[in-house]
Amino acid sequence: MAVEVLITADGRAKTALSHAHAAVWRASRAAGAAPIAVGQAAPPLRPARPEKPDLLDPRDVPRRRPGSPQGRIALLHALAHIELNAVDLHWDIIARFTDQPMPPGFYDDWVKSADEESKHFNLLCDCLEAMGSHYGALPAHAGMWRAAEDTVDDLFGRLAVVPMVLEARGLDVTPGLIATFEKAAATDPAAEAAVAALKVIYAEEVHHVAYGSKWFNWLCGRDGLDPKDRFHDLVRRYFHGALKPPFNEEKRAEAGLPPDFYWPLADAEA
């Protein structure tokens, strides 16, 4: 089921499959239900993608200026692209590492995350369409899948870099995005729906970071490793560049990320 999502190119079709397969998993985990087998799979190195958007080097993606309606469309388009990648990242972690026995709760968490990321993508697409645009109308960042490729054979690294660095960054920046759209809503009614969507995303992303922290610490405990030292080693190996403050310390703590995990990795000049 995870691979079926990964090899589906269209965003709306991908998220529909994601929702359907998540529902099957939940039903299989309900009291008295027959358990579903996790099985084995061969996920593709890269997920299928629609013909649009054009994927550019990060340096070539036009800057987004949220002070205008077109700038806000560009910002929502970039966020939709992130969410679509997140759908694939969460199904990929399910399919990629089945050689390592994990408790059923591991799959519960990432199926739930994939299901929620699918909702986030669709919320943002609805906002774009209400503003007269659509996903694929603008170019997007080509480097979004790099973290997955870099950690293709390292579950520790995948957990450290994707939920505990990249998704944690979302906790840092989303309050500012909400404020931007709240300001715009005074004169742009379409921005109100974006505010509602961003608040849903913000609340649920905390759990996704928490799942990463939870399973990273679980693996470290299983193997007798110091989680903080292991996290620092992996982020320095796989993440390209320093972490950028300011950090949302309250939400990071809620997600199980204490300051001594990320501040030693921060850009001192930021």
C-alpha positions in Angstrom: 0.0 0.0 0.0 2.8 2.4 0.8 4.5 1.7 -2.5 1.2 2.3 -4.3 1.1 5.8 -2.9 4.7 6.4 -3.8 4.3 5.4 -7.4 1.1 7.5 -7.9 2.1 10.8 -9.6 -1.0 13.1 -9.3 -1.2 14.9 -6.0 -4.9 14.5 -5.5 -4.9 10.9 -6.5 -1.9 10.2 -4.3 -3.6 11.7 -1.3 -6.8 9.9 -2.0 -4.9 6.6 -1.9 -3.1 7.7 1.2 -6.4 8.4 3.0 -7.9 5.0 1.8 -4.9 3.0 2.9 -4.7 4.7 6.2 -8.3 3.8 6.8 -7.6 0.2 6.1 -4.7 0.2 8.5 -6.8 1.8 11.3 -9.5 -0.7 10.7 -7.0 -3.6 11.0 -5.8 -2.2 14.3 -9.3 -1.8 15.8 -10.3 -4.0 18.7 -11.1 -7.5 17.5 -10.0 -6.8 13.9 -7.8 -9.3 12.0 -4.3 -7.9 12.0 -2.9 -6.7 8.7 0.6 -7.9 7.7 3.3 -5.3 7.4 5.1 -7.4 4.7 8.0 -6.4 2.6 8.3 -3.9 -0.3 10.7 -2.4 -2.8 10.0 1.4 -2.8 11.3 3.5 -5.6 14.3 5.8 -4.9 12.2 8.7 -5.9 8.4 9.0 -5.7 6.3 9.6 -8.9 5.6 13.3 -9.5 3.2 15.1 -11.8 4.5 16.8 -14.9 4.0 20.2 -13.2 5.4 21.9 -11.2 8.8 22.4 -12.8 11.4 21.5 -10.2 14.3 24.0 -10.0 17.5 24.2 -8.1 16.7 26.0 -4.8 18.8 29.0 -5.9 16.6 29.4 -9.0 13.2 29.4 -7.3 11.8 33.0 -7.4 11.6 34.7 -4.0 8.2 34.8 -2.5 6.9 38.2 -1.3 3.7 37.7 0.7 2.6 41.3 0.7 0.6 40.8 -2.5 -2.0 38.3 -3.6 0.4 36.7 -6.0 3.1 36.5 -3.4 0.7 34.7 -1.0 -0.2 32.3 -3.8 3.5 31.6 -4.3 3.9 31.0 -0.6 0.9 28.6 -0.4 2.2 26.8 -3.5 5.6 26.2 -1.8 3.8 24.9 1.3 1.7 22.5 -0.8 4.9 21.2 -2.4 6.3 20.6 1.1 3.2 18.8 2.2 3.1 16.5 -0.9 6.7 15.5 -0.2 5.8 14.9 3.4 3.1 12.4 2.3 5.7 10.5 0.4 8.3 10.7 3.2 5.9 9.1 5.7 4.9 6.3 3.4 8.5 5.8 2.4 9.7 5.3 6.0 7.0 2.6 6.3 8.1 0.8 3.2 11.9 1.5 3.3 12.9 0.0 6.6 10.8 -3.2 6.9 14.1 -5.2 7.3 14.2 -3.8 10.8 11.5 -5.2 13.1 9.6 -2.4 14.7 6.6 -2.4 17.0 3.1 -1.9 15.5 3.0 1.5 17.1 5.7 2.7 14.7 3.4 2.0 11.8 0.4 3.5 13.6 2.3 6.8 14.0 3.6 7.1 10.4 0.3 6.0 8.8 -1.4 8.7 10.9 1.2 11.3 9.9 0.9 10.4 6.2 -2.9 10.6 6.5 -2.6 14.1 8.1 -0.1 15.3 5.5 -2.5 14.3 2.8 -5.2 16.4 4.4 -2.7 19.3 4.6 -1.9 19.1 0.9 -5.5 19.1 0.0 -6.3 22.0 2.3 -3.6 24.1 0.7 -4.7 23.0 -2.8 -8.2 24.1 -1.9 -6.8 27.5 -0.9 -4.9 27.9 -4.1 -7.9 27.1 -6.2 -10.0 29.5 -4.3 -7.4 32.2 -5.1 -7.5 31.3 -8.8 -4.4 29.1 -9.0 -3.5 25.5 -8.5 -0.7 23.2 -7.5 1.7 23.0 -10.4 1.1 26.5 -11.6 4.5 27.7 -10.3 8.0 26.2 -10.1 9.0 24.4 -7.0 12.1 23.3 -5.0 13.9 20.3 -6.5 15.9 19.5 -3.3 12.9 18.4 -1.2 13.6 14.7 -1.6 17.4 15.0 -0.9 17.0 14.1 2.8 15.2 10.8 1.8 17.9 9.8 -0.7 20.7 10.7 1.8 19.2 8.5 4.5 17.9 5.7 2.2 19.7 3.0 4.3 19.7 4.6 7.7 16.6 4.7 9.8 18.3 6.6 12.6 19.4 9.2 10.0 15.9 9.4 8.5 14.3 10.1 11.9 16.9 12.6 12.8 16.8 14.7 9.6 13.2 14.5 8.4 10.9 14.9 11.5 13.5 16.2 14.0 15.1 18.8 11.8 13.0 19.5 8.7 9.5 19.2 10.3 10.7 20.9 13.4 11.7 23.9 11.2 8.0 24.1 10.3 7.2 24.6 14.0 9.6 27.6 13.9 8.2 29.4 10.9 4.5 28.6 10.8 3.4 31.1 13.5 4.9 33.9 11.3 3.1 32.5 8.2 -0.2 32.5 10.2 0.4 36.1 11.2 1.1 37.1 7.5 -2.2 35.6 6.3 -4.1 37.0 9.3 -2.9 40.5 8.3 -3.8 39.9 4.7 -7.3 38.7 5.7 -8.4 42.2 6.6 -8.4 43.1 2.9 -8.3 39.6 1.2 -11.1 37.3 2.1 -9.3 34.3 0.5 -6.6 34.7 3.1 -9.0 33.6 5.8 -9.2 30.1 4.6 -5.4 30.0 4.5 -5.3 31.0 8.1 -7.6 28.2 9.1 -5.6 25.7 7.0 -2.3 26.8 8.5 -3.6 26.5 12.1 -4.6 22.9 11.4 -1.2 22.2 9.9 0.6 23.8 12.9 -1.3 21.8 15.5 -0.8 18.5 13.8 2.9 19.0 12.8 3.8 19.0 16.5 2.8 15.3 16.6 4.9 14.4 13.6 8.0 15.9 15.2 7.1 14.0 18.4 6.8 10.7 16.5 10.3 11.3 15.1 11.7 12.0 18.6 9.8 9.1 20.2 11.2 6.5 17.7 14.6 8.0 17.6 14.9 7.7 21.4 13.4 4.2 21.3 16.0 3.0 18.8 18.8 4.6 20.9 17.5 3.0 24.0 17.4 -0.4 22.2 21.0 0.0 21.1 22.4 1.6 24.3 23.2 4.9 22.5 23.2 8.4 23.9 20.3 10.1 21.9 21.8 13.6 22.0 25.2 12.6 20.8 23.8 10.3 18.2 21.5 13.1 16.9 24.3 15.6 16.7 26.5 13.1 14.7 23.7 12.2 12.3 22.6 15.8 11.6 26.2 16.8 10.9 26.5 13.9 8.5 23.2 14.2 6.6 21.9 17.8 7.0 23.6 20.3 4.7 24.2 23.5 6.7 23.6 24.7 10.3 20.2 24.9 11.9 18.7 28.4 11.8 17.3 30.2 14.9 15.0 31.6 16.1 13.6 28.3 17.4 10.1 27.7 18.7 11.3 26.3 21.9 7.9 25.8 23.4 6.5 23.6 20.6 9.9 21.8 20.1 9.8 20.9 23.8 6.2 19.7 23.4 7.4 17.5 20.6 10.2 16.0 22.8 13.1 18.1 21.4 15.1 19.7 24.2 17.3 22.8 23.5 20.5 20.9 24.0 19.6 18.8 20.9 19.4 21.7 18.4 21.2 24.7 19.8 24.7 23.1 19.5 23.9 22.7 15.8 22.7 26.3 15.3 24.2 28.9 13.0 26.0 31.3 15.3 25.6 34.1 12.8 21.8 33.7 12.3 
